[in-house]
Amino acid sequence: MCSVQDIEDDFSVRKTKSDESMRKCMKCEEQACVIIRVNDAFCRSCFLQHCTHKFRSSFGKSKVIRDGEKVLLAFSGGNGSSAMLHLVQQGLSKEAQKKLRFKPGLIFIDEGSVLGLSTEQRRKDHRYVLEIMRETGYPYHVTCLEKVMGLGQTSESPLVGTSTTSTSTELTYDNVESDLQKLSISNTAGERLKDMLESAKSMTAKEDLIRRLRCDLLAAVARETGFSKVMLGDSSTRLSVQLLADIAQGRGAQTHLEMGFADDRYGDIIFVRPLREFTSKEVAMYNKLNNVEATVLPRLATKQPSNSSIQRLTEEFVTGLQSDFPSTVSTVFRTGEKMTSDHKKNVTERCAMCQALLDTNVPECSALSATQFSQQISKRPTAIPCSSQSECCGDGDGSCQTATKEIVSHEQLNEALCYGCRLIVRDMKNTSTLPQHILDEAARRARRSKMKESIQDFLLPE
């Protein structure tokens, strides 16, 4: 008869044999060097083949990118964008069996103005990124985040400050310095961007606002430079964190756009995510095995505590849970991937800030209506400075009806925003610091709504 001691001895022996150093590749039975999950062990060759197949299959499944189409790669120098760039280079190389058939370009967005860095510091930090982009031989562009403050204004300078299509230019220190000198950094626009971020009270609103403005700038640069697709380096780990953070911020109706392979909210410009099947661990191991160097430039949330924002708190929660339960990211990602929106087909208005379909046209018996009613009755009554309008229409000199610039009220701005963007605006002290293209769109919709009300009696019923 076997005893409990014998069972314990057998279990200890089996546990020793299953040591990670003795694992074999699940495909070729060679010595494994990468363990993605508990039962997924790969050798170097099989792991790289696995990553290449997963990257290329994402294009084959979606069929979004056509042959010869120009695709703009959003490159920041981090792990995700560096791995994405290396995979594209491998797919376009002569050794590739089935080459990728699109024409790539690179875009780098400088966000040094958010941190208040000087021009010299920003150019020093970005020298490494420019060297990588020049080595690829692809057309590349450099722009600054403060350029988003002047979108839609004809007087603004071009969005991209550096661009080249030459593949024969020798990579030298002087060439890189020449590109850095071309980087157009506007102090005025930088101050406007800084004032806007200082107007937001919480770090959550600041991070979400920067993310929305970054996408607006990417879409605008793609239009200006003739690209129809923008490729992002978001992994499944990052998308899972983003999913939970978005739901906590009232963006559940946009889940299908944030989690899908293709995001078509901008209409003529489509954002694609070919690394959405990769975890952050797979991306890091791919860069390690291919000697791909990556750098992490400081951003607004760098070195911030975990409780500084919803995004940072969600990231710590998901990554901490993933270390103990390896299927956490996969479960969250697959669940979010299956979520769809129940928007009505006749809803065509989009948010002026994030370009998603408006989710505020709801019946009276809804959670949003109850929230809005609670906000209205909790507001303190304020004095009305003008008898005909809810806010002053003068130039601040005591005059009335003399405003030379159209003023967008808080109510008019809210009507043009989705619920998630309304939370950002509600967190801001001064909404006039928002980018001008957002304010102009809100004003245009307010004028159109007012005109429709004035001619409502003359319109035929739908």
N, C-alpha and C positions, 0 to 999 in steps of 0.2 A: 504493500500500500504506500501511496505517496503521502507525504506530510506537507504541512504548511511551509516548513523550512525548505523542502525540495522545490516548491513552487517559487518561493522567493529567490532561491539560488538561480533557477532557470530564467526568471525575469531579469535578474541582474546581468546574466550572461547576454541575453538578447539585447539589452539596453547598451551594453558595451560594444556589441557588433554593429549597432546602428549609429555609431559615432559619426559625426559629420565628416571627419577626415577620411573615413573609409567609404564614403558614398560614391556610387557609380552613376555615370550619366544615364538618364532614363531612355536615351535613344541609341547610343552606340556602346554603352557599357564601359566606356573609358573612365579614367579618374575624373570626378566632378570637381569643378573649381567655383561654381556658382550654384547657390541654392535659393531659388526664387521664393518658393513656399516650402512647406514641410515635405511634400512628396515630389517636388519639381526640382531635380538636380540636373545640371547641364555641365558638360565640358566647355572649353572656350569656343571651339568650332561650332558646336551645336547651338550654343547660346547666341552667337552672332547670327547664325542662320535663322534662328527663331525670331530675333529682333528684326532682321531684314524682311522676313516674310510677313510679320505682323504689321510693319510699317507700310509695305507695298500693297498688302491686301486691303488696307483701309481705303486706298484710292480705287481699287477694283470694285469694292462693294458699293461705294457711293456713286461712282461715275459722275462726279461733279466737275472734275478738271478735264478739259478737252486737250487734244493734241495741239502743241504749239501755243498754248495759252500762257500768258505772263502771270506768274505767281510771286507775290511779295512776301518774303520770309521776315517775320518780326524777330530780330536778333538783339538780345540784351547781353550776351556773353555768359549767361548762367548755364546750369546743367541741361535744362530742357531745350533751349534754343541751340546750344552747342551740339547736342546729340542730333537734333533735327537737321541742322546744317550738314553734319557729317553723313547722315543717312541719305540726304539729297545728293551730296557729292558722290557717294558710292553708287547711287542709282543712275547718275549721269556719266559715270566713268566709262572708259572703253572696255574695261574688264567685266562690266555688268552684262549678264545674259539677256535680260529684258530691261532696256533702259527706260527711265522715266522720260516722258515726252513733253513736259512743260518747260518754260523758260524762267528760271529763277532770278530774283533780285533780292537785295537785302535792305532793310531799314533799321536804323538804330535811333531811339528816342532818348534824348538827354533829359534827365529829371533832376539835375543839380539845383535848379532854382527852387525846388520844393524844400530842399535842405538849407538853402541860403548859402551855397558854396560860391566862391569867387570864380571868375572866368579862368584863372590860371589853374585852380584846383580841378575844375571840371575838365579842362583839356588834358591835364595830367592823368586823371582817372580813365579817360576814354581813349588814350593813345593805344592801349592794348587791344581794345575792341576794333579800332580802325585798322590795326595791323592784320588782324584775323580776316576782316572783310576784304582788304586789298589782296591777301594771299589767295582767296578763292577765285579771283578773276571774274566774278559776277558783277553786274551793275549794283552799286550800293548807294545809299542815301543816308544822310544824317540830318536830323531835325531836333528841335527843342520842344519840350512840353508846353512852354508858354506860348507857342505859336497857335495853340487851340483858342486862345483868348481873342484872336482876330479872325476866326473863320467866318466867311461870308462877307468880309469887307474887302472891296476891290483895291483899297489903298495899301493893303498889307503886302509885304514882300513875299516871294515864293516860299512855300512851306519847307522845301528841302534846301539845305545850305551846301551840301556836298554830294556830288554824283559823278560817276565815271562808268564808262562801258569798255574801257581799254583793258585788254587781257595781256598786253605785252609791256605794260609799264613796270619798270623795275622797282621792287620794293626797297626803298631806302629811307633813312631817317628824315631826309629833306622832304620826300614825298608825303610822308605821314604828317610832318609839321605843316606842309602846305595845305593839306586837307583840314587840319585843325584850325588854321587861320581862316578858312572859308566858313567855319561853323558860325552861323549868324546867331548871336546871343543878344536879345533885346532886353535892356534893363527896364524899360517901361512896361513891357509885357510881363517880365518877371515879377515886377512889383505888383501888378494887377493880379497875377496868379497867387502870389504870397498873401495879398489882402483877402482874396477869396477863401483861401484855406484857413486864415486866421479868423475869418467870420464864422466858420464852422466850429461848434463847441466841442464835439466829441471826436476821438480818433476814428471811430467807426464811420462817421459821415465823411471824414477827410479821405480815408482809404477808398471808400466806395465812389466818391466823387472823382478822385484821380483815375480810378479804373475806367469809369465811363468816359472821361475826357481823353484818356489814352486811346480808347477804341475809336472815338470821333476823329482824332488826329490821324490814326492809321488809315481809316477809310478815306479821309480827305487827301492824304498823301498818295494813296493808291489811285484815286481819280486823277490827280494832277500828273502823275508819272505814267499813266496808261496801263495800270495793272487792274485785273478784274477779280483776283483772289488774294486774300491775305492769310498766310499760314502761321498758326500759333503753336508754341511748344508746351501746351498744357498737358500734364500727365493725369492719370486717373486719380492719383492721390490729391493733386491740387484741385481737380474738379470736384472730388468728394467733399473736401473742406469748403469749397466755394458753394456747393449745393446746400449744405446745412446752414452756412452763414446767410445765404440768400433767403432761405425760407424764414430764418429768424428775423430778417429785415423786411419781410412782406413782399418778396419777389417770387413766390411760389408759382405764379402764372407764367413765368419766364423760364421755367426749368427745362422745357424741351429745347429752348434755344441755347442755353448755357451748357447742356450736357451732350447735345448732338454733335455729329461730325461736322456738319455744315450749319452755319448761322447766317441766315439771309435777311436779317432785320434791316440792313441798310439798302436792300433792293439791288442796285447795280454792283455792289461790292459784297462778296461772300467770304466770311471767315471760316477757315477749316482747321481741324485739330487732328492731325495724323498720329499724335502720340497719346491719344486719349485711352488707348488700350495698355499703355505702359504705366507701371507704378514708378514712384520716385526711386525705389531701390534698383529697378531694372535700368532706369536711365543712368543712374550713378555707376552701376557696374559696366554698362556699355561704354561709357566714357573712360572708365579705368582700363578696360581691356583693349581699347583702341588708342590709348594715350591721348585722348582729347582733353585739352586743358580748358577749364572753365573758370570764370571769375564772377564774383558776386559784388556788384556795385551797391553802395548804401542807398537805402530808400527811406521813406517816411517812417515805416514800421520797424526799421532796423534797431536792434537793442532795446526795443520797447518791452515792458513786462507783459505777461500773458493775459492779464486782465485789463489791458489798455483799450482793447477793442473786441468786438464780436468776432472778427476775422482771426485775430491772434488766439483768442480763447478756443475757438472751434478747431484751429490747427493743432493746438496742443492736445485737445481732447482726442482728435482722430488719430494723430501720430502715436500718442501714448497707448491708445486702445489697439492700434495696429501692431505694436511691439509684443503685446500679450496674446492677441487674437489675430493671426495673419490674414484672415478672411474679412476683416472689417472694411477695408477700402473697396474690395470687390463687391461686397454686399451693398454698401451705400451707393457705389457707382452704378451697379446693375439696376438697383431699385429706382434711382433717379433717371436712368436711361429710359425706363418704361413709362414714366410719368408724361402725360400729355395735358394740353390746355383745352378747356371747354369754351373758348371764345366763340361768340356768335359770328356767323359768316358776314353779317352786315357791318361789323366793326372794322373800320378802315383807318381811323385816326391812330397815330402813333405818338408815343411819348417824345416830347421835344428834347429830352436829355439822353435817354438810353435807346430810343428808336424802337422799343417794343410796343406791341399793341396795347392800347389803354385798357386797363382792367378795372376802371372806376365807374363804368356804366352798369350799375347793379340796381336791383329793386330796393324798395324802402326797407323791406324785412331782410336785412343782411347785416353781417358783422361790420362791413365798411360803413354803412349808413349809421349804425349805432355808434361807431367810433367817432364819426364826423359830428354827430349830434352832441356827444359828450364834450368834444372839443369846443363846440360853439357856445354851449351854456357855461363852460368853465372859463371863458375869456372875460376879462375885465372890460367894462365899457370905456371907450376912449373918446375924447373930444373930437368932433368933426371940424377940421380947419376951414372947410369950404362947404357952402350950403348945397352945391350941386354935385359934388364928388366926395368920395370917401377919404381921399387924401389930398394934400396940398397940390395944386396945379400951377403954382407960381415958380419963380426962380430963387426963392429964399429971401427976397428983399421986401416981403410984405405985400407983394402984388398978387393978383388973382387972375387966372385964365391967361397967363403969359408964359407958360412953360414952352421952351423951344425944343425940348427933347421929350419924346413920348415916354411916359412913366407907366410901367407895368405893375399893377397892384398884386398883392399876394394872392388874392382870389383868382385873378386872371392867370397867374403863373401856375397855380394848382390845377386849373382846368386843363392845362396842356401837359400835365405830368401823370405818370402812373403812380400807384400807391407807394412803391419803394422809393421813387425819386421825391415824392412829397415829403417823406420822412427826412430826406437830406435837406430839403429847403426849410422844413420846420426847425431843423437844428441850426440854421444859419441866422446870424444876427442881422445881416444886410444882404438881401437877395440881389441888389443892384450890382454886386461884384461878380455875378455869374457871367460866363462868356456871352458875348453879344449875340451870337447866332441863336442861343437858347431864348434870350429875352425877345429877340426879333420874331421868332416863331410864335411865342406866346402872345405877343402883341398882334400879330397877323391873325391868329385864330380868334382873339377877342374882337377885333374889328369885323371879321367875317360873321361871328355869332351875332353881333349887334346889328349888322346889316340884314341878316336873315330874319331877325325878330321884327325889324321895321317893315319888311315886305312879306311877312308871314301870311297876311290876309289875301295876298295876290297870288300865292303859290298854289299849284294844283296838288291835290292829295296824292301820295305815293301809292 
